[in-house]
Amino acid sequence: MTKTYLMNSLIEKMQAPDQDFRFMGLNDLMSEIRQDPASFIGDEPTETKVLKQVLSLVEDRISEVKNQAVKCLGQLIKIIRETQMELVVDSLINFSVGKDDELRDISGLALKTITSELPLEGKITPRACAKLAPKLLQQVTNTDTPPETLIETLSTLSILITRFPAHVSDPALTPHPLPAIAPLLSHSRPAVRKRAILTLSQYVPVAPPALVNDLLQTHILPFLAPNANVEKQRTTVHLVAAIIRQAPQQLTSVYNDIIPGVVKAIQRDDDELREGCLQALETLLLRSLTEAAPFLSSIVQIGSQFIKYDPNYAGQDDDEDEEMADADDDEEEDADLDEYSDDEDTSYKIRRASTKLLAAVITTRPELLTSLYKEVSPVLISRFGDREKTVRLEVWATYVVLLNQTSMYGGLSQSQENDPAIRKRKRDSEERMDVEETPYTLLRSQVSLLSKALLQQLKFPKTPPPTLQAGFQLLHALLGVLPGCLSNQIAPIAAISQSVLLQSPATSTSALHLTCLSFIALYFTTHAPGTFTMSLPTLSPVLLKSAGEKHPRVASEAFRVFSALLNATRPVKNGEWAERLYDQAFQRLSTHDTDAEVRGCAEDCIADLWICAPDVIKPKGGKEWQAICRTTGNTGGAVRVVTKVARDVEMSDDWVNCCVEWIMGLLKKSERGGKPEIFIALDTLLKRYSSGVPTDLPPTLVPQIRPYISTTDISLLSHALTIINVLLELSPTATFPEVERELLGDIYQIAHSPLVSGAALDSLLMFFSLLVQADSQIATHVVPSLATSVEKANKSDANLANVAKCIGQVVQSSQGVAAGTIAVYSKYIKKSSKSKSTTSVVVLSLLIVGELGRFIDMSRQQDTFSNTIEHFAAEEEEIRAAAAFAAGNIAIGNLHQFLPAILRVAESDPHKKLLSLHALKEVVTHCSHGQLEGVAEQLWAPLFQYSEDAEDSTRNVAAACLGKLTTTHPTRYLPQLHSRIHDENPAARATVVSAIRHTLAESSPSYDELLASLIMDFLDLIHDKDLNVRRLALSALNSAARTKPHLIRDHLPTLLPSLYAEMKVNPDLIRTVQMGPWTHKVDDGLDARKTAWETLYTLLDTCLAKLDLSIFLSHLLAAISDPSDEIKVIGHMLLARLSASPTTSIALAQRLDELTPSLESTMRGTAVTKDTVKQDIERAAELRRSTMRAVAALSKIDSAGSAPKFDAFVEESRKNEQWGLEFRELLGH
């Protein structure tokens, strides 16, 4: 079928008198275009004929046909020619100015559709914008244009400005959007003014400064005067808020005129104007915190004043909450007697806007928490009983924000203050001054008033579920900040909870039940048992009722409450509720159709009963275990329960044996899921046999473990070896023959695998130790077998270091073979035998001798040490590195004899200095603390001398040794490091700060007090004139932020400006390098800049409370547009981290549109040319994936429509043909 024939057949359908045929003709056309856009392209006259037919159907009398024609135009606009595009635009514009209201509406929808569907790139887009924008603006300036058309036209312009800002901001565009739209601010229709405000605010960010200034001087500033027309002032205030939301930087020059004008306008007697002013101030705080700072006290005062604004209610006195509560009661009882209708009262909007304004203050100024608790918190508490439900909920939500900010930024919480280490650090300051007021102490003093005011609102029988839910959320947040603070309120809490839980959960109330139950669980966890014991008769029946509910989430949460109760009241000696809980849990476990989550929580409850209430559950006979230990379905929860009970309760050997058999049955299953938990359970059970592991168990269990003794899954290998180790330790006689027969050959192969490391390697070493202890004769066979297996292995698959560690472990556990092992491998180290030995044999021998030398005094094998030193001059890098390892570890066995020899080599031969330092690093790293103290003084001066070498590698090794030595005697060595921070030699300064970085890596707090007084002097080297010193100082700051944040937290206001300065690209550090015919730019400041960003990433984790998010986000914009891809990736990681936190995401939501251009640019990447190599394409693809991950995380933030550019970018990314599928997967769609 030819294209022309296909199109003609579709035209016939679209011309049919039957509406269904016309509809299907349009639908078929859309389907063809989606499947193959080329099916439409070909014969231009035919294309035009089809297009005209579609346009004619926009005028169809049937709504479904018209709407389908609009959708069809959205698809066609992507592929039609320029002349055809002009036809579409002209036709739709003509329709929109006609007198037919229905046609006018559908044409407006069509214009918005084609504008939304225009491709972002392509030849037709600039032409379409150039055609469409003037036509739309002419409609705007035409005084005869109907209001409905104006609204649709402005909506289309908004889409154009959002999607194609470059085209719409063209200076050649006539008329200009800003002067064309501005007169509509005086339009008689409020809907037109509202739409004009939004469109203007979207254009302001890209408008020429002269036009923006004209808008300010003509349409904004004059109408903020005290005597301005009220209606125009309302419009102006809304416009100011919209511009601040879209482009706050455009108002920077006039904020000092605008903000006072808005503040004064609030005092005018017009409720709508007041609400608009309050919303404008809220937006100002969220978007332009720096500019709002001088007016902050006035803003807080305004918020506190108008949150009480209620001219229709006379009870404005000290007993406000009680009277308002009484007023609520009266409203419920006598609503029909009220002469005044609340429908006429709009003052609640002002109170609600004031509450949101105070929430913005709390969100953006956490450093003012102390003053906020003094000034704002009492005001909020006084409004807990506001007579308007929406205001009341907003007040409670604002107080939750205050509590969350306190948790994040309030300093030391109650639990932290009880920490002995923290109390020690605070002792000196507390001796010098009285305890200062902190957010926590102020909150604690207000808890009584707060809880009474809140519970007063929750106690009424007719309180709606959303109000109750919000109240419990506030109480939950309060306990999260001040655990145990509601001990005096248990009676009303129990009564309210009882009334809630007595009602069966429905679709509309299930969320309330879950919130209530979650709060009760937290209450039990955070309060002493004596606080709530008397209320258990009230609570336990309704909790048991909830545990029996059909709603699975409610039942699950109820079981979690009982788990919290059991752990809080442990041990439970008696109690009817515990008996009934057992029956309820057993019933759930015995029913096959029980929901998986409910079953899991019931299993946890059984475990907690065994641990916390053994007197209750032991008489039951253990029937519950038959229901728990099933072999079908999801057994993960049951495995965890068995592990938990086995770990904490003394159970009989029969029970342990039955559980082991059950676990072994699960182990036979082929699925990988849950296997780690099964091995952990087996490990725990094997250790709980009171009379020893049964002798018939190892022969049965070892063959079942064998499939996991492989490198296919390293995690399971570690667990499997752990089980073998337990058997060798607890039942060596029965286990050893099975291991020797079934496993040893496989383990020899695993020992040299480069995949084995970490926990798997530790388990492997423990295996060889226990194997030799089980049969000492086996050691003479294991050592040569290990060596033989690695010699036969492929060299690329052999990890000689692992084999050496295994041999070292065998010899350490059976030192009778030590002399023979040393003799065998020492001969391969002799230079005379090199011709007979391959490189790998020499390396393995050196590594083995080194491992043995760590715990054996080899002073009698002086020739072995000498031969090792001679290998420092070997040609092969592997041999030199192994020799350094061996020399250092041999020295540990006899420091007095061998350490001076290594130092002499370092001093006498510059070519061997680096290897000698690596040997010394082995000494420093593996010596015991006592050994190190004895030689620290001997090493200190030479290490500093070697560090003055210009080579970074030498200096880094020396600095690592110095850092380790410093921890042995901080009072001696820290001052010595401190004395050299101003050394004239930059290499010495680099060594000092690098050594401090290694010192900070030690998490021990023993020298924190001494380091605290010196750390700022060390970190001050971030201002050093030497770039390398600055980079190392930044790295030290990163280390401090990660391991000892308490030492730098209070100094961050001083450190952060310097850190931010290092994040900027310095053009002076960029040089051009000639590489053949090409030139390449090298940024010498990249490493320091990257370190600065990595430090900031760490600070976000450990010192968030001390970061000014406004400044932080301003600098973050630079990261995602940095020339370096590595820094872009760090920027994306920072964005993802910020978006995941409820506290930081609020600030981030206001900056999404500012982030969009850089993210969009990175997503598109650079154009691929014929010179682009494969590595560049792969690098660009990885960078795009990083960007997509960041955008997907950002898209989960609730921006409440404040980021139209970002929203449009996300939508475009979802539809993108190249990466849309991957992006949708990241979004979870």
Disulfide bonds with the S-S distance in Angstrom:
none
